[in-house]
Amino acid sequence: TMNVFVELLLFLGTLLYSYLEAFVKLFVPARRKSLSGELVLITGAGHGVGRATALEFAKRQSRLVLWDINKHGVEETAAECQKLGATVQTFVVDCSKREEIYSTADKVKKDIGDVTILVNNAGVITAADFLSTQDHQIERMFEVNILGHMWTTRAFLPVMMNNNYGHIVTVASAAGHFVTPYMVAY
């Protein structure tokens, strides 16, 4: 019972601190970093969150490298970003394939430059009950949603460390933390 009490106090203290911090930030907003000229690579940029993220970086004058398995989708995203004035390079990449990630990353580094912001956004989901989800669908989710993020990070992190500069963002869903009907495998 003592542990429960200590954990509750710790939780309440953390909660109070978070609320106070948020309240202070209402009146003293953090200075936003300029993203102009940053080389931003976004995986899964052909639609959804990846496309929206690319558009936001384009509005902030970032140079974009967009990856997606869907050629048509990534080209549509690129066209929208170019209308906003961004320079964009696109690549068709299957983020479940380690060697494809590494070879495309090498091409990006050689032909375009050092990525300063990596947004690991590629992801797949199968909406089915657990027993109806096929083995290959579960494997694909792990290959793209977990291993793909590891391989892209391993491809770009060493240069960021050598330059002592860079950011890595990994997009994930809260659905991975809670049991949701028809998403148990996810």
Helices and strands as residue ranges (DSSP letters): H 2-27, E 39-43, H 48-59, E 63-68, H 71-83, E 88-92, H 98-111, E 117-120, G 130-132, H 135-142, I 143-147, H 148-163, E 167-170, G 174-176
